[in-house]
Amino acid sequence: MEHTRRLWWLLGTALVVAFTILGFFGRELYRKAPPIPDKVVAADGTLIADRDSILDGQQVWQSTGGQQLGSIWGHGAYQAPDWSADWLHREATALLDVWAEEEGAAGFDALSADRQAVLREQLRREMRESRYDPATGTLTLSAARVEAVRRTAAHFDALYAGAPELRELREAYAMHEVAVPDADRRAALTDFFFWTAWACTTERPGSDVTYTNNWPHEELVGNRPTGANVLWSMASVVLLLAGIGAPPASRAPSITSTSLAPPRRSSRSVRPSAPSRWCPWC
Amino acid sequence: MLIGLEAFSTWRMQHAAPWMARYRWPVVFFVGVAFWNLVGAGLFGFLINPPLALYYMQGLNTTPVHAHTALFGVYGLLSLGLILMVARMLTGRTIWKERPLALSFWAMNIGLGMMVLFSLLPIGLAQGWASVEHGLWYARSADFLQLPLLQTLRWLRLVGDAVFLVGVGLFTWFFLGLWRGWSYETGTASAAEQRGAGSVLPSSATS
């Protein structure tokens, strides 16, 4: 009786501790979710997107099958791309090209290696620094970034509108020919994709880690695993080894004591292959 | 693992009592559960779940490797074993023709293993490499996934799936036979006699 009471306490404590941790971080998730800007504007004040168009875009994305076609933030189907990671990479390379063209080059690839290195560093800072003002709910983008977003949006617009030159790509993605026929809805869809990529690359206020904890891996914008990520991974391996080692270790003393003590005849010891043999606490 | 050893020792005990032999196949399915619990849920689960692995592998084919082997390997076989257990108790002292059941068990397990080893796992690992080396966008891009090698690996899934489906077919056929009568051994007089007895529960359960 004493014995089972101890087990109940153990179970109760484990459940309380586990659900407290789970509940705490569940709350933090909602508290620290990436903000949806009320307005996304260019430096000259032109409206690029707003809260409604981003949320409408989410519905358009759902209307194409949502997570059945590609994924957002890694969640969804595996055939088409992860739209957030795909957008992020296209926007980053487009921005490099825009800057290179401003310098008179044909594109980023035409620049010297030294100049490329400078632009890559410029890109990393441009993409990671938050230009979202929580007081006004406004996200302001530089002129070059607006151009990069426009070019990226043009690709997705063509993809979803059934442009003939992207037929092969749609085949690889297992997409309908004209997945979203309406141009306004396609525009909203690109606003949504832009916002999901923005959350992947923008650092949280007062932190050097993005809203998605530097996910996805994208060297262009400096997205790589955080220190906490690496250390917790090591910890998980060590804890797993501890968990594997614990049951035999906790059985060890009983093995030695039974071998040293004279055999006692009890109903317990003659039971063949008792299930409790594998239970570390019994 | 420990549960698996427990199931295995139970399985060995089938020779201890004659009535245990009739429960051989339900128990074998439970041993299958223990195997996939270790491999599908344990190993493939740990492959993708530490934070660092998840960072690179989220949304790659390593996820269905774990998902299929854990969901069918553990819960699928577990429910089939339970169904067999119930069927065994409902069909009394009859003797089953166990050959289709044996083939079905091995076809499903080997088919699942082939599906994972020939197709999903190699694709997932190749994608994992691409993700670490170039970024997630590349691991999921058409440029990478339409490479001839990866196309071939994707189609290789058909082989394992076909073997698996043979297992599903045999299991269904065996079960239809329990209902229509062709899954019972009728050759021996004793078997027919036992069937004539019409007992619903195994005698050991009532004695």
Interface residues (C-beta under 8 A of the other chain):
Chain A: G70 S71 G74 H75 G76 Y78 A80 P81 D82 A85 D86 L88 H89 E168 L169 A172 Y173 N214 W215 P216 H217 E218 E219 L220 N223 P225 A228 N229 V230 W232 S233 S236 V237 L240 P247 S273 P275 W278
Chain B: L2 I3 L5 E6 S9 M13 F46 N49 P50 P51 L52 A53 Y55 Y56 Q58 G59 L60 N61 T63 P64 S131 V132 G135 L136 W137 Y138 R140 S141 A142 L145 Q146
